[in-house]
Amino acid sequence: MKIIDLRSDTVTKPSEGMRAAMAAADVGDDVYGEDPTVNRLEARLAEMLGKEAAIYVATGTQSNLIGLMAHCERGDEYIVGQQAHTYKYEGGGAAVLGSIQPQPIDNEPDGTLDLSKVAAAVKPDDSHFARTRLLALENTLGGKVIPLAYIEEAEKLARSRGLGMHLDGARLFNAVVKLGVPVGGIARHFDTVSVCLSKGLGAPVGSVLVGSKVLVDRARRWRKVLGGGMRQAGLMAAAGLYALDHNIARLADDHANARALADALAGVDGVKIDPALVQTNMVFMAVAPHLAGPLREHLARHGMMISAAPTIRLVTHLDVNRADVMAFAQAVRDFFRESREASSRATALA
């Protein structure tokens, strides 16, 4: 039985072509700067995003953390969304390891931050306050693409207040494909950008932080301090290069499959979903809280994996095709039909 795993786009397996590229990778010691495949990957992404330099790291969490630490010193502050990965889902690393104070602001429904609230959150130059140094955004956020016009306005505000700009671009290429713009058209507004290779792009591991040479040099030092120096990492970097060559344009397939899944689920009695909200590869469906666990168990028996929560995030990726999402929708439909039949029988016996 094929497993249909919609928990995340991090669950993809490397393709045969990607595995072959990894096996054939030319390698060296990356800590010495001597791994040619890592160097190629870093140079490739720096050029694509219009930056001077890049550094390859193990995870998106590490890439974001060394980016924040490159911008901020102890006692500094960064402004960030309440739902942003760097604030909510990365273990508080900026505060714990960087002594950087987060200043969270509620995200708007479209994933942006109200810029008037951002402006109000910037601290005055006074020893009573942490020094506000950085504005951190995320694109995409919850599957939503941050509009270019908004990013331009956010940059204007940041520059007027002397703030740096960092982008958590874990799914940046999903935004690029959705907007139909070159990746540099988004990246140019930021001083540093973190790009994850192990989500929609399908590599098994790795992220890259790009930026100016000065900021990347600082980030490289922090990578070492955090225990992240790597050796013959070209074996993994080769997967990233393969992903950049083969897996960007096909993200449109994931977006189309997500919308098809949402459309199919919209007709299921017991599911609350708005297909119009689906922009990229994420679908959010709500079910009655007492049915979330049973639904997960029902799907598991059919080789389908989701997280158990009243609001369930479903993520399409390169290991899920149109037939898979249609089979998933049918399994959800069957669950609610069976639940209604069981409820009717119980009522009749009462």
C-alpha positions in Angstrom: 0.0 0.0 0.0 1.3 3.4 -1.0 1.5 5.8 2.0 -0.2 9.1 1.3 1.5 11.5 3.8 0.0 14.9 3.9 1.5 16.0 7.2 4.2 18.2 5.6 6.3 18.7 2.5 9.3 17.7 4.6 8.4 14.0 4.3 9.5 13.6 0.6 12.0 10.9 -0.4 14.9 11.7 -2.8 14.2 10.5 -6.3 16.4 8.1 -8.2 17.9 11.0 -10.1 18.6 12.9 -6.9 20.2 9.8 -5.3 22.4 9.3 -8.3 23.6 13.0 -8.1 24.4 12.5 -4.4 26.4 9.3 -5.1 28.4 11.0 -7.8 29.1 14.2 -5.8 32.7 15.5 -5.7 33.4 16.3 -2.0 36.0 17.9 0.2 36.2 19.4 3.7 33.6 22.1 3.9 35.0 23.6 7.2 38.2 24.3 5.2 36.0 25.7 2.3 37.2 22.8 0.2 34.0 21.0 -0.7 33.4 21.8 -4.4 29.8 20.8 -4.4 28.9 22.8 -1.4 30.7 25.8 -2.9 28.7 25.3 -6.2 25.5 25.2 -4.3 26.3 28.3 -2.2 27.4 30.2 -5.3 24.4 29.1 -7.3 21.9 30.4 -4.7 23.8 33.6 -4.0 23.6 34.4 -7.8 20.0 33.4 -8.1 19.0 35.6 -5.2 21.2 38.5 -6.2 23.4 38.3 -3.1 27.2 38.3 -2.5 27.5 35.1 -0.5 25.8 32.1 1.0 26.3 29.4 3.6 25.0 25.9 3.5 23.7 24.5 6.8 21.9 21.4 8.1 18.4 22.9 8.8 16.1 25.8 8.3 16.1 26.4 12.0 19.9 26.7 12.0 19.8 28.9 8.9 17.3 31.3 10.5 19.2 31.3 13.8 22.6 32.2 12.4 20.9 34.8 10.3 19.3 36.5 13.3 22.6 36.3 15.2 24.5 37.8 12.3 22.2 40.8 12.5 21.7 41.2 16.2 23.9 41.3 19.3 23.1 40.5 22.9 20.4 42.8 24.1 19.1 43.6 20.6 15.6 42.9 19.5 13.9 41.7 16.3 10.3 42.3 15.3 8.5 39.2 14.1 5.0 37.7 13.6 3.3 35.7 16.3 2.9 32.8 13.8 6.3 33.1 12.3 8.5 29.9 12.4 11.5 31.8 13.8 9.4 32.9 16.8 6.9 30.1 17.4 8.5 26.9 16.2 12.3 27.1 16.6 12.6 26.5 20.3 13.2 30.1 21.3 16.7 29.8 19.9 17.2 33.5 19.2 16.5 34.3 22.9 18.1 31.2 24.4 21.3 31.1 22.4 21.6 34.6 20.9 20.2 36.7 23.8 18.1 38.4 21.2 14.7 39.6 22.4 11.8 38.9 20.1 9.0 41.5 19.7 6.1 39.5 18.4 3.2 41.1 16.6 -0.1 39.4 15.6 -0.1 38.3 12.0 -2.9 39.6 9.8 -5.1 37.0 8.0 -3.0 37.3 4.9 0.2 36.5 6.7 1.5 40.1 6.8 2.2 42.3 9.7 0.4 45.6 10.2 3.1 48.1 9.4 1.7 50.7 11.7 2.1 48.2 14.5 5.6 47.4 13.3 6.5 51.1 13.4 5.0 51.5 16.9 7.0 48.5 18.2 10.4 50.0 17.2 12.0 51.1 20.5 13.5 54.6 21.0 17.2 55.0 21.5 17.1 54.7 25.2 19.1 52.5 27.6 15.8 51.3 29.1 14.9 49.4 26.0 16.3 46.6 23.9 17.7 47.9 20.7 15.4 47.2 17.7 17.7 45.9 14.9 15.7 43.7 12.6 12.4 43.0 10.9 11.8 39.3 10.1 9.2 38.2 7.7 8.2 34.8 6.4 7.1 33.9 2.8 5.1 31.8 2.4 3.3 31.8 5.8 0.7 29.1 6.3 0.7 28.6 2.6 -0.1 32.3 2.0 2.1 34.4 -0.4 3.2 37.7 0.9 2.4 40.3 -1.8 5.4 42.1 -3.4 3.8 45.5 -2.9 3.6 44.8 0.9 7.3 43.7 1.0 8.3 46.9 -0.7 6.4 49.0 1.9 7.9 46.9 4.7 11.4 47.5 3.4 10.8 51.3 3.2 9.7 51.3 6.8 12.6 49.2 7.9 15.2 51.3 6.2 13.6 54.5 7.5 14.1 53.2 11.1 17.6 51.7 10.5 16.4 48.1 10.7 17.8 45.2 8.8 15.5 42.8 6.9 15.5 39.0 7.2 13.3 36.6 5.3 12.5 33.1 6.4 12.1 31.7 2.9 11.5 28.1 3.8 8.9 27.9 1.0 10.2 30.9 -0.9 10.1 29.1 -4.3 6.4 28.3 -3.7 5.9 32.1 -3.5 8.0 32.6 -6.6 6.1 30.1 -8.7 2.7 31.5 -7.5 3.7 35.1 -8.3 5.5 34.2 -11.5 8.5 36.4 -10.6 12.3 35.7 -10.4 13.4 34.8 -6.9 15.7 37.8 -6.9 12.6 40.0 -7.3 11.6 39.0 -3.7 15.1 38.5 -2.2 16.4 42.0 -3.2 14.3 43.6 -0.5 16.1 41.6 2.3 19.6 41.6 3.7 19.5 37.9 4.5 17.3 35.1 3.2 17.0 31.6 4.4 16.1 29.0 1.7 15.1 25.5 2.7 15.9 22.7 0.2 14.1 19.9 2.1 10.5 21.0 1.8 8.8 21.5 -1.6 12.2 21.2 -3.4 12.5 17.6 -2.2 16.1 17.4 -1.0 16.6 15.1 2.1 18.3 17.8 4.2 19.7 21.3 4.1 19.1 25.0 4.0 21.1 27.9 2.7 21.4 31.4 4.1 22.3 34.1 1.6 23.2 37.8 2.1 26.1 40.2 2.0 29.6 38.9 2.5 29.8 40.6 5.8 26.6 39.1 7.2 27.4 35.6 5.8 30.9 35.7 7.3 29.3 36.5 10.7 26.8 33.7 10.1 29.6 31.3 9.3 31.2 32.0 12.6 28.0 31.4 14.4 27.4 28.2 12.5 30.7 27.0 14.0 29.9 28.2 17.5 26.6 26.4 17.3 28.3 23.1 16.4 27.3 23.3 12.8 30.5 23.0 10.9 30.3 20.2 8.3 32.8 18.1 6.5 32.1 16.2 3.3 28.7 17.8 3.0 28.8 17.8 -0.8 26.9 14.5 -0.7 23.9 16.5 0.6 24.6 19.6 -1.3 24.4 17.7 -4.5 20.7 16.9 -3.7 20.1 20.7 -3.3 21.7 21.4 -6.7 19.5 18.6 -8.3 16.4 20.2 -6.6 17.2 23.6 -8.1 17.6 22.1 -11.5 14.5 19.9 -11.5 12.0 20.7 -8.7 11.2 24.4 -8.9 8.8 24.7 -11.8 7.0 21.5 -10.7 5.9 23.3 -7.5 2.9 24.5 -9.6 1.7 20.8 -9.7 1.6 20.9 -5.8 -0.4 24.1 -5.9 -2.8 22.6 -8.4 -3.2 19.4 -6.4 -3.8 21.4 -3.2 -6.6 23.4 -4.9 -8.1 20.2 -6.3 -8.0 18.6 -2.8 -9.7 21.6 -1.3 -12.4 21.6 -4.0 -13.0 17.9 -3.4 -13.2 18.3 0.4 -15.5 21.3 0.2 -18.4 19.0 -0.7 -17.9 16.7 2.3 -20.6 17.1 5.0 -18.6 17.5 8.2 -15.7 19.4 6.8 -15.3 23.1 6.9 -13.0 24.5 4.2 -12.7 27.4 1.9 -10.9 26.5 -1.3 -10.5 30.2 -2.2 -8.0 30.5 0.6 -5.6 27.9 -1.0 -2.8 29.8 -2.6 0.1 27.3 -2.7 0.5 23.8 -1.3 -1.4 24.0 1.9 -5.0 23.2 2.7 -6.6 23.8 6.1 -9.8 21.9 6.9 -11.7 22.1 10.2 -13.7 19.2 11.7 -15.5 18.7 15.0 -12.9 18.4 17.7 -14.3 15.0 18.9 -13.9 13.6 15.3 -10.3 14.7 14.7 -8.7 11.7 16.4 -11.1 9.1 14.9 -10.6 10.6 11.4 -6.8 10.3 11.8 -7.2 6.7 12.8 -9.6 6.0 9.9 -7.1 7.5 7.4 -4.2 5.6 8.9 -6.0 2.3 8.3 -6.1 3.3 4.6 -2.4 4.3 4.5 -3.0 8.0 4.8 -1.2 10.2 7.3 -2.4 13.5 8.9 -1.9 15.3 12.2 -4.7 15.1 14.7 -6.2 18.5 15.4 -9.6 20.2 14.9 -8.0 22.3 12.2 -5.9 20.0 10.1 -3.1 21.2 7.8 -2.8 19.2 4.6 0.4 19.7 2.6 0.9 18.5 -1.0 4.4 17.7 -2.3 6.2 15.8 -5.0 5.4 12.4 -3.6 1.7 13.1 -3.8 -0.1 13.1 -7.2 -3.6 14.0 -8.3 -4.9 10.4 -7.9 -3.6 10.4 -4.3 -5.4 13.6 -3.3 -8.6 12.4 -4.9 -8.3 9.0 -3.0 -7.7 11.0 0.2 -10.8 13.1 -0.3 -12.8 10.0 -0.9 -11.5 8.4 2.3 -12.5 11.5 4.2 -16.0 11.4 2.6 -16.3 7.7 3.6 -15.4 8.5 7.2 -18.1 11.1 7.6 -20.7 9.0 5.8 -19.9 6.0 8.1 -20.0 8.4 11.2 -23.4 9.6 10.2 -24.7 6.1 9.7 -23.3 5.0 13.0 -25.0 8.0 14.7 -28.3 7.2 13.0 -28.1 3.5 14.2 -27.4 4.7 17.8 -30.3 7.1 17.7 -32.6 4.4 16.4 -31.6 2.0 19.2 -32.0 4.6 21.9 
